[in-house]
Amino acid sequence: MICSNTAKSDIQKGNTMKHIFIINPKAGKGSNIDRLYDMADKLRSRHGLDVMCILTQSRGHATAITREFAEKG
């Protein structure tokens, strides 16, 4: 996970940042989805981060998800 200085200062001020994992379930060798969910749970519990995992469903879905979150801010 990459955290810029701006993001760190926002966290220190009490502003929470949402961490979104967009996962292609067809990519890679075998299914690592459970491992990714476990990682997200650890980030949530150990560091108090707002974490969300979203599985892509089709070609271009990751782009649509990213665009939707970017427009919302």
C-alpha positions in Angstrom: 0.0 0.0 0.0 1.3 3.4 -0.9 0.6 6.4 1.4 1.6 9.9 0.4 2.5 12.6 2.8 -0.9 14.3 2.2 -2.7 11.0 3.0 -0.7 10.6 6.2 -1.5 14.1 7.3 -5.2 13.6 6.6 -5.2 10.4 8.7 -3.4 12.3 11.6 -6.1 15.0 11.4 -8.8 12.3 11.8 -9.9 12.2 8.2 -10.4 8.6 7.1 -9.5 7.4 3.7 -11.3 4.5 2.0 -9.0 1.7 0.7 -10.6 -0.1 -2.2 -9.2 -3.3 -3.6 -10.6 -4.0 -7.1 -9.9 -7.7 -7.7 -10.1 -9.7 -11.0 -11.1 -13.2 -9.8 -9.9 -14.7 -13.1 -6.4 -13.3 -12.9 -3.4 -15.2 -11.5 -2.8 -18.8 -10.6 -5.6 -20.4 -8.7 -7.9 -18.5 -6.4 -6.2 -16.0 -4.1 -9.5 -14.2 -3.3 -9.6 -15.6 0.3 -6.1 -14.5 0.9 -7.0 -11.0 -0.3 -10.1 -10.9 1.9 -7.9 -12.0 4.9 -5.4 -9.2 4.1 -8.2 -6.7 4.0 -9.6 -7.9 7.3 -6.1 -7.6 8.9 -5.8 -4.0 7.6 -9.2 -3.2 9.0 -8.6 -4.8 12.4 -4.9 -4.0 13.0 -4.9 -0.5 11.6 -8.5 0.7 11.7 -8.6 1.3 8.0 -11.8 1.6 6.0 -11.3 -1.3 3.5 -13.6 -2.6 0.7 -13.0 -5.4 -1.7 -14.9 -5.5 -5.0 -14.7 -8.4 -7.5 -14.8 -7.5 -11.2 -17.5 -9.2 -13.2 -16.5 -8.4 -16.8 -14.1 -6.7 -19.2 -14.0 -3.0 -18.4 -15.7 -3.4 -15.0 -12.6 -2.3 -13.1 -12.5 0.9 -15.1 -16.2 1.6 -14.5 -15.7 1.0 -10.7 -12.7 3.3 -10.6 -14.6 6.0 -12.5 -17.6 5.8 -10.2 -15.5 6.1 -7.1 -13.5 9.0 -8.6 -16.6 10.9 -9.5 -18.0 10.5 -6.0 -14.8 11.8 -4.5 
